[in-house]
Amino acid sequence: MIQRTDTLRDQAYRLIRERIIRQELLFGERLSVAKLSREFGISNSPIREAISLLETDGLVENRPNYGFHVIDFNDETFHDLAQSIHVLLSGCYDEIIRRGYLDDLTIALEEAFKIQSDNFHRDFDYEYVCIAIDFDRCFVEATKNDMLSNLFDGLFNLLVLCTLSAYTSGDDGVKENLEEHRAILAAVKNRDHELVKDLLDSHYDKSDLPLFRI
């Protein structure tokens, strides 16, 4: 039930987003404004506004004549997203080198990796995925470029959803993800730029898998 401590739109947005990410609302499932309105105990307008925000996030799509649906992922969608993140991080690393921000990146990666390592044995859930993604986010934040950070944030919810789906497919990629982060951190600390680029490439190139792993 909605609690009226924040805007109704924002609360509805968070609740629907959580259900999509936790796959309580399945890929391709139609979103009924009337049903959600009854369930949350609010009018249709904030529900529609929330769904529009989710469409902007890429979690919802508007199908002409069929209404709003949770995005319907397939292998191509997963790999396209992985490629997009890879290109963004690789470009950010080049910018970090050019602007002399490698020390800042190293410190940020060390902190992010320690947090991920400390939480490694916890349940694989939304919170852990966010922790894992924060390691990758360091490459973007270290550029000190707000527009690049906004680009990454715009893909964040999709990345979380894809990652949760990939790991629940039965792969034991959680440990692999941690080890890949360990190798990337070591290469950055050693200033082995070619190796960093190669590791980022392999980190996101999961073309042999039905679903990619971050």
N, C-alpha and C positions, 0 to 999 in steps of 0.2 A: 504494500500500500504506500502511496506517495505521502510523504510528510512535508507540510508546507513551510519548510525552512529555507528553501531556495526556489528559484524560478521553476515552475512546473515543467517547462520545456527542458531545462537542464537536468532535472531529476529523471524525467522520462528518458532522455537521451542516455544517461548513465545506466539505467536499468535495462533498456533494450540492448545497448552495446554489450553489457555484461552477459546477457543471455545469448547473444550471437557468439561472443568469444568463447563462452563455456559450451557452445553447441547445444544449448537448450532450445535454440531456434536453429534449425538445420540449414545447410547449404541449399539455396533455391527455394526455401519455404516462403510462402506468401505472408506478408504482414497485414493483418486486419486492423485498421485504425479503430473500428467500432469495438472489436474484441479487447484491444489493449486499453481503450478508453474505459470500458466497463471494469476491467481488471484493476486499473490504477485508480479508478474513482475520480477521473478528471474529464474535461471536455475533449473533443476531437482536435481542437486547434493546437494545443501544445504537443499532442502526439504527432500530428503532421509535421510540425516544426522540428521535432526531435528526429523524425525519420529523414527529413531533408538534410539535417546535419550529418546523419549517418551515411547518407548518399554521398555527401562531400568527402567523408572519410574513406569512401570506397567499400564500406561494409554492406551497403544496400544499393540495389539498382532498380530503376523505374522502367518497367516493361510496358510499352504502349499497349493499351487496351487490357492489360492484365494487372496493373497496379505495382505496388512496391514488393520486392522480394529480397531476402538475404542473398548476397552475392553467391553465385554458383561457381565454386572453384573447380578447376580441372588441372591436369598436369601442366598445360601450357601457361595457365595463370600463375601457378607456383613458380615455374622457372623464369617467367618474365619478371616477376617481382624480385627473385633472387638476383637476376642480372642487373636490374635497376639499382638495387642496393650496392652491389659489387662495384658498378661504375661510379656511383656516388662516393663510396669510401676510398676507392683507388684514386679518384681525382682529388679528394680532400687530402690524401697523403702527399700527393705531389705538391699541393699548395702549402702544406705544413713544412715540407722540406724547403720550399722556395722562400717562405717567410721566416724560417729559423725558429719554428715552434716545436722542435722535436723534444726538447726537455719537458715542455708542458704536456705533450702527448704521452711521454713515458710515465710521468707521475700519475696522470689520469688513468692510464691503462693498468698500472700497478695497483691502484686503489680499486678499480673495477674488478680486476681479476681476483684480488683478495676477497672481496665481497662474494663473488661467484663461488670461489673455492670454499669459503666458510658455509655457504648455503647448499653445497653440492648434494648432500644426503637428505635434503628436505623433499617433500612431495613435489613432483613435477606439476606445477600449476601456474596460474597467471602470474603470481608474484615472482616465481623463479624465472619464468621466461623474460619478464621485464628486467630482472637482474642480469641475465645473459645478454640481452640486447643492449644494455647500458655499456658493455665492453665495446661493442661496435659503434655505439653513439660517440664514444670518445674521439674517434677520427673526425667526426663532423664538428663537435664542439671545440676541438683544438684549433680549428681554422679561425675561430672568433668571428665567424661570418653568420649573422642572424638569418640571412636568406637560405643558406645551406642547412642550417638547423631546422628551419621551417619546412624545407623539403623532406628532411628525414622524419620530422614529426608527422607530416602528412601521410607518410607510409607506415607509421608506427602500428596502428591498430591492425592493418592488414598483415604486417609482419608477425605480430603476436598471434593472430588467428592462424596463419599459415604454420607457424612453428608448433603451436599446440596440436594442430591436425597432423603434422608430420611425425611428431613423437608418439602420438597415440596410434600410429599405423603399425607399431610393433617393433620399430627399430630401436637399438640401444644407442642412439646417437647422442644422448645426453653427455656421456663420458667423452665421446669423440669430440663434441663441441668444446668441452673444457680443455682437452688436450690441444685442440687447434688454437684456442685462445692463448694457451701457454706458449706455443711455438711462435705465434705472431708477436707476443710480448717480448720474447727472447730476441727475435730478429730486429725489432724496433730498438731495443736496448743496445744491440750490437751494431746498430746503424747499417745493417745489411739491407739496403733499400730494394734490391732486386728480389731478395728472398721474401721480404714483406709483401711485395706485389704478387709474387708467385703463391704465397700462402693465402692471401686474400682471394686470389683467383680460385684456388682449390677449395677454399672455405665455402664459396658460394656456387661453385660449379658442381652441382649434384645431378648432372644430366642422366646418370645411370640409375637414378632413384625415381620411383613414382611420385614422391613428394620430397622437396628439398629440406635440408636442415640448415639452420642459421649457424 
